[in-house]
Amino acid sequence: MGDDLNEALLTMSDLPENCLSRVLELTTPKDVCRVSVLCRALKFAGNSNCVWEKMLPPHHRDLLARACNPLQFNSKKELYFSLCEPVSIDKGTKKFWLDKATGKACFMLSPRDLAITWGGDDRYWHWISRDGSSFEDIAELIAVCWFEVQGVFDCKLLSPGIAYTVSFKLKLNGPASNHRRRLGTMIHAFHMNHRSPYGWDIKPVKFSVTTSWGHQQQSARFLRNTENPVDNEGYQMTSFRHVGKGWMEFDAGEFFVEENEDGPKEVKFYMNELIGGDWKGGLLLEGVKIQPSYLVTERHNVREE
C-alpha cells in the first residue's frame, strides 16, 4: 500500500503545476490543505492564487468593498483564511465569514438591520451594549403586547447549491425595574419587583421563512418552557439549541439556494406573537444568523451528544 502511494505521488509530481492546480480547484479548502503536505508539487499548487480564487464565494469582491475596515492580504490563500473570521460590512449592521472547511458563506444580521415593531420607541425597546456581543448594539425588549421582528436578505450573496437555515439568536433576560405602557390615551407606570422574563409561556412565538421563488416554512415554540407542545396552535415545533451563556438560537426555517439562478432572489423571515394582547418582556435579541444547514445540524448533534 505504501509503495503504491509513493508511486502515485511521484507520478503526480511529474505533472505540470497548472494541471495539479486544476485538480485542486475541484476539491474543498480542507482537501487542499490536506494534500498540500503530501508532496512538494502539491504544496506549490495548493498555494497558488488560481486554486484559492475558486475557494472564495462568487461575490467576495462585492463583500470586500462593503467591509468597514479594508482587509490586507498578499495572496488569495491569505485572503481566504482572513475571511474565515467575521468581517463587519454595511456600516457594522452585518457580519460575513466563511466556513473554514468548505468556504461556504455565512452571515449574521444585527438588530439594527431588522424591522422591529416599536423598536424606535424606548418605552418598549432599548438599544444596549454587551461585552462579547457580535455587534456594538443589541436590542433589549422592555415590554410589548405586539411582538414582531422581520428581516430580508439578498440570496445572491449566499453560496449556491446548498441549503441554508435562518436562526434568531435570543436570550431571556430580566427587564429594567420601571416600565411604561399605554392604555388608550393614558400612560400607566408600573413596577416590576423582580428581574425575571415574563409573558413567554402564554402563547408560542411564531417563526417563518419565505423566499421570492415561493418556498415557505412556518413553526412555533414557547421561548419559556420550551418543551410545551404547540400542535394545538396548528404549528410544528421550531428547532432550537443552547449556544452558551444563556443564549439560544431558534431556527425560523430552511431554504435551498439554487445554482445558476437569474434575477433577484431574496429570503424574508420573521418572528412574532400578536395574539391576545398579552404583555411580555425581558428578552435580548443579538441578531439573525443565515448559515449553511449542515453547520446547524453538526452543532445540534454535538450538543445532543
N, C-alpha and C positions, 0 to 999 in steps of 0.2 A: 504493500500500500504506500509506504514511504517513498520507494523508488518511483512508483507511478506518479506521485505528486511532484517529486523533484523534476521528473522528466517533463511534466506538464508545465511547470513554472519555467523551465529552461526554454521550452518551446514558445511560451508567451513572451519571454524576454527577447526573443528574436523578432517579434512583431514590431512594426513602427509605432512610435508613441501615439500618433494620431489615431491608429486603429485601436489601441488599448483605450484611449480616451473615449472613442465612440462606444465601446463596450461598456465602460463605466457609466456613461451618460444614461444608460438604460437601467441602472440599478438605483439603489437608495443611498442617501448620505451615510447611513450606518454601514452599508456594504462597502462603500468606497473606503471608509476609514479602516475597515477590517482587512480588505485585500491589499491595502497600501503597505502593510507591514510584511507581506509575503515575499516580495522581491523588489529590487531596485527600480526595474522598469515600471512596475505598477505604482510605486511610490511617486515617481516623476509624473506619470499620467494622472494619478489621483490628486495631485496638487495643481493641475492645470486649470486655467480660468474657464475654458470651454466646458469642463466637467461640472464645475460648481455653478456656472451660469445656469445649467439645466436643473440644478437642485433648488434654485431660487424660484419663488412663486412668479407667475406671469406678470403681475402688476407691481413688482417690488420697486421699480423706479418711481412710479406714482406715489407709493407709500413713503419712500425716502424723501421725496420732495415735500411731503406733508409733515415730516418729523420736526418736533420742537427744537431739537438740537442736532445739527448735522453729524453724521457718523463719519469717522475717519477709518480708512482701510486701505491696504496696499494690494489686496488680491480679492478675487471673488470668494475664495475659501474663507478668508478673514472676515469678509462681509457676512457670509453665511452664519458663521458662529457668533458674530456680533448681534445678528437678528434673532438668535436663539434666546436672548434676554429681552424682556419687554421694552419696546420703544414707544415713547409718547408721541402721538400725532394729533392733528386737528386742534391745536391750541390746548392740548392736555386733556381733551374730552374723550379720547380713546387711547387704548394701548394695543400694540400689534407685536406678535412674536411668532417664531417658527418652532414646531415640534422638532427637536434636535435629531431624532432618529429618522424622520420621514421628510422633513421640510414642508409639511403642510401648515398653512397659515391659520393662526389663532387670533382672536380679538377679544377685547373687553371694552365695553362702553361705560362711561361714568354716569352717575345720576344726572349730571348736567346735560348729558346728551339724550336724555329721555324726556318724555312728556308726562309730568306728574300733576294730576289734578290737584289744585290748590297749592302746588309746590312753591309758588311765589308769595304765599301769604304766611308770615312767620307765626300766626296764631295756630297753624296746623302742621307746618313742616319747618325744620331748621336745617341750615347747612353748617356742618361741623367738620373739624379736622380730627383725625385719629392716627396715632402712631402706628406704623405698619400697614396703613391703608394703601390700596393701589392708586388712589387719586388724592389730590390736595383737599377736595371737598367730598363728603358723602352726605346722604340725606337721612335725617332723623325725623321719623313721624312722631308728632306730639299727640294729636287727636284728630280723627276724622270719622264721619259716618259714611262717606263716599270715598272708598279706597280704589284708586285707579292709576296704573303706571303703564305707559305704552312706549314702543320704540319701533324703529325701522332701520334696515341695513341694506347696503348695496352688495348684492351677491357676486358681482364681478370681481370683488377683492378676495373672494374665497378660493380655495384650491378646488379645481374641477374634478369630477369623477368620484366623489366620496360623500358620505352622509355627515351632516353637521347637527349639533344639538345646541339649543338656546337655553341658558340657565340663569336664573336670578339669584344673586348672592345676597342673603338676608341674615339678620341676627335679631332675635328678640332681646330688647334692651329696655330698661326702666325709663319711662318718660320723665321729663322735668317735673318738679313738685307742683308748679302752678300752671294752669292752662285756662284758656277761654274757649267758649263755644257760643255759637249764635243760634238763638231760637227765635224765628220770625225776625223782628226788628230789634230785639233786645239781646244784649251780650251778657252772659252769666259767667262769673268767675267761679271755678271750683278747684278744690284742693285734693290732690292725690296723696294720701297719707302713707303710701308705700311706693316702691320703685319697680314693681312687677309689671310686665306687659299685661294688657287686658284686651278682651274682645275677640281674641283669635280662636276661641273654642266654641263660638256661637254658630258661625257659618263658615264653610270652607272657602279658601281663596281659589278663584278660577284662573287657569293659565291657558294660553293659546298661542299657536304659531300658524301664520297664514302666508303663503307665497303668492307672488304675482302670477304664477302659472297654475294656480288652482288647488294646491295642496293645503289641507288644513288639519290641525291636530289640537284637541282640547282635553283638558284634565282638570282635576281639583284636588286640594289637600288642606287639611287644617294645619295652620302654622304652629299651633299649640295642641298638644295631644295628637300628634301627627298620625297615630295609628287608628284614630277614629274613622269608621267607614264613611265613604261619600257616595256609594252606589245609589242610595235613596235620593240623591240630588241629580242622578242621571249622568254622572261622570265617572271616568276611570281615575284611579289614584295617580297623582303626579309622583314621578320618581324624585327622590331627594337623597342627599348624603351630607353627613357632617364633615367639615373640612378644617376643623381646628378652631380653638378659642371661641367657641360658641357660634361660629358662622356655619350656615347651611347653604347648599346650592339646590334650588328647585328647578327641575327640567321642564320648561314650558312646552317643549316639543322638538321633533326631529324633522329634517328635510334633506333631500338629496340634491346636490349641485351637479347638473348635467355638464358634460363636456361639449365644447363647440356650439354653445347656445348663442344665438344672435339676439340683439335687442336688450333693452333694460330689464333687469331682473332684481327683485328685492324681496326681502322677508320682513313681515310685520309680526310683532309679538306683544303680548300684554299680560298683566296680572291684575285682577280686580276682585272686590267684594262690595256689591252695590245693593244687595237685597236686605230689606228690613230696617235700614237706618240705624243699626247698632253702632255705637261708638267704639272705637278701637285705637290703641296707641302703643308706644313702646317698641318701635321697630326701626332697625337700621338697614339702609339699602346701600350697598357698596357699588353695585353696578350689574351689568349683564354680560355673561361670557358667551361667545359664539366659537365653538371649537369642534374639531372632528369627533364624531361619536365614539370612535374606538378609544379615545383618551378618557371619555366619561365612563365607558364600560370597564376599562382597566382599573381606574381609580375606585369605582364602585366595588369591583371584585376584590381588590386589595383590602378595602375596609371591612368587607364581609368576612374575609379570612381572619 
